[in-house]
Amino acid sequence: MNIEALQHVLEHVQPKIVFHLGSIPITSTVVNTWVVMAILIPLAYISTRRLSIVPRGIQHLLEMVASFFYDLLEANMGPKGRKYLPVVGTLFLFILFLNFAWFIPGMKPPTTDLSTTAALAAVTIITVQLIGIKEKGLRAYLKRFFEPNVFMFPLNVIEELVKPVSLALRLFANMFGEKTVVAVLFLLVPLLAPTPVMLLGVIMGLIQALVFSLLTVVYISSAVQGH
C-alpha cells in the first residue's frame, strides 16, 4: 500500500471538525453521537410504551438483554444487584448503538475516537465510586483503600485510577483497529469486502459493548462488596 492510500485510510477514520460554537470546535464525533442519541432515545420510548405480559417483537429482545444482565448482576452481588440494571443496561445499549453507527452512510462510530471512550470510562468509574459510597457509607468505602493493611493504600488508589484508562483504551483500540481494517479492506477489495466486513463489524461492536458492560458489573461488585 502506497503513502497516498495510507493517508486516505487515516483520513477516513480520524474525526473532522464540522463547525464551531464560538471558539469551540465541534467534531464529527460529537455530531455522530448526537445523531445516535436522536435515534436511540425515540426508539427506546417507542419500544417500551406498550409493554405486554407476553413479550413479542422488540420487547422480547429487550427482555432477553435484561434477563442476561439480571442474571449477571445477581451472580456477582445477589438479588440486590438487580437494581443496577439501568446503569449497566443503558451503558450496553448506548455503546452498542455507538459501535453500530457505521451502518449509517457517511458516519464513523464515535467509539473510534479516544475522547468518546475516555468520557464513557470516566463517567462509568465516577458512577461506580458514588454507588460504593452510597451502599457502604463514606467511612467504610474509604476504609477499603487501606485493606488488607495501610501499606496497600497507594496500590489500591492506583488500581482505581487504572480502571478508567483500561476501559477507555480497550474500547478505543478495538473499535479503531476494526474500523481501520474495514477501511483497508474496502480500499483493497471493494467488491468482495462488504459482506464479511459487515459481519465483522456486528460481531466486534457487540463484543466490545458487552465487555465494557461486564467490566462495569465487576467494578460495581468490587465497590459494593469489596475485593
Beta strands, then each sheet from edge to edge (+ up, - down):
strand 1: 17-21
strand 2: 24-27
sheet 1: 1+ 2-
end
